[in-house]
Amino acid sequence: MTGHKFDPQHHHKLDNPERLKVFDPDVVLAGLNLPAGAHLVDVGVGTGFYLPALSRLAGGAGTVTGLDTEPAMLERAAHRIRELALPNVTLLRSAEDELPLERGTVDFALLAFVYHEAEKPGALLRELRRVVKGGGRVCIVEWTKAERDKGPPADHVPSLEAIREEAAQAGFIVERVDQPSRYCNAIHLAC
């Protein structure tokens, strides 16, 4: 499967307030039990849709790092950080499967609607396994593999079985799969 890349020129779709009804970050991220001072990472941060929720979860003692391959998306996310005054959030440019993070430094990583875009999703998961510490977690939010009125075509989206298999090969344990909306699944992984 070749990645189905999001066109940064369509960033307005990511900033649409209607997305909160369909992809509510508080629903997707509910039930995370993070340690004080946790380091959270948003892989494929885009315009920063999930940053306010991640910033709240990290709290005053924690940190959030937003990563993206696209400079235009990082600029949009930086604007959101300034606009919302999110003091515990930083941004870094990243390659898809070479994250600019030290080994074992991440408590929680979020991949929201980026897995299907990865050229080598298995390599991305192996890189995540490198940076997520023992006991840490990863949440992959991905489109359902069905015909929808939103998102990429169904044939550009990996199946849950494929994600589970690649996660296991990378050394993760699939803890659970939720369906926060009819449009997406949230696959929760543990190290």
Residue pairs with C-beta under 8 A, 6 or more apart in sequence:
1 116
1 121
1 156
1 158
1 162
2 119
3 116
3 117
3 118
3 119
4 116
4 117
4 152
4 153
4 156
4 157
5 117
6 14
6 46
6 113
6 117
8 70
8 72
8 73
11 46
11 47
11 72
11 73
11 76
14 46
14 47
14 49
14 76
15 47
15 49
15 76
19 49
22 150
22 181
22 183
23 49
23 112
23 113
23 141
23 180
23 181
23 183
23 184
24 180
24 181
25 49
25 50
25 52
25 53
25 54
26 53
27 180
27 181
28 50
28 112
28 139
28 141
28 180
28 186
29 50
29 53
29 54
29 57
29 110
29 139
32 57
32 108
32 137
34 40
34 57
34 58
34 62
34 107
34 108
35 107
36 59
36 61
36 62
37 61
37 62
38 57
38 58
38 62
38 63
38 107
38 108
39 58
39 62
39 63
39 64
39 65
39 105
39 106
39 107
39 108
40 54
40 57
40 58
40 62
40 63
40 64
40 65
40 106
40 107
40 108
40 109
40 110
41 64
41 65
41 66
41 67
41 99
41 101
41 106
41 108
41 109
41 110
41 131
42 48
42 50
42 51
42 54
42 64
42 65
42 66
42 67
42 109
42 110
42 112
43 67
43 94
43 99
43 109
43 110
43 111
43 114
43 124
43 128
44 67
44 68
44 69
44 111
44 112
44 113
44 114
44 117
45 51
45 66
45 67
45 68
45 73
45 74
45 77
45 91
46 68
46 73
46 76
46 77
46 112
46 114
47 73
47 76
47 77
47 80
48 66
48 76
48 77
48 80
48 81
49 112
50 110
50 112
51 64
51 66
51 77
51 80
51 81
51 84
51 86
51 89
52 80
52 84
52 86
54 64
54 89
54 110
55 64
55 84
55 86
55 88
55 89
57 108
58 64
58 88
59 88
60 88
62 88
63 88
63 89
63 90
64 86
64 88
64 89
64 90
65 89
65 90
65 91
65 92
65 101
66 74
66 77
66 89
66 90
66 91
66 92
67 91
67 92
67 93
67 94
67 99
67 100
68 74
68 77
68 91
68 93
68 94
69 93
69 94
69 95
69 96
71 93
74 91
74 93
77 91
78 91
80 86
81 89
81 91
92 100
93 100
94 100
96 118
96 119
96 120
96 123
96 124
97 118
97 120
97 123
97 124
97 126
97 127
98 127
99 127
99 128
99 130
99 131
101 131
102 131
103 130
103 131
104 130
104 131
104 132
104 133
104 134
105 131
105 133
106 128
106 131
106 132
106 133
106 136
107 132
107 133
107 136
107 137
108 132
108 136
108 137
108 138
108 139
109 128
109 131
109 132
109 136
109 137
109 138
109 139
110 138
110 139
110 141
111 124
111 128
111 138
111 139
111 140
111 141
111 142
112 141
113 141
113 142
113 143
113 151
113 184
115 121
115 124
115 140
115 142
115 158
115 163
116 142
116 143
116 152
116 156
116 157
116 158
118 124
121 158
121 163
121 166
122 166
122 169
122 170
125 166
125 167
125 169
125 170
125 172
126 170
126 171
128 138
128 170
129 170
129 171
129 172
129 191
132 138
132 191
133 191
134 191
135 190
135 191
136 190
136 191
137 175
137 188
137 189
137 190
137 191
138 172
138 188
138 189
138 190
138 191
139 186
139 187
139 188
139 189
140 163
140 167
140 186
140 187
140 189
141 180
141 184
141 185
141 186
141 187
142 157
142 158
142 163
142 184
142 185
142 187
143 151
143 152
143 154
143 157
143 183
143 184
144 157
144 179
144 182
144 183
144 184
144 185
145 154
145 157
145 158
145 159
145 160
146 154
147 154
148 154
148 182
148 183
150 183
151 157
151 183
160 177
160 185
160 187
163 187
164 174
164 187
167 174
167 187
167 189
168 174
171 191
172 189
172 190
172 191
173 189
173 190
173 191
174 187
174 188
174 189
175 188
175 189
175 190
176 188
177 185
177 186
177 187
177 188
178 185
178 186
178 188
179 185
179 186
180 186
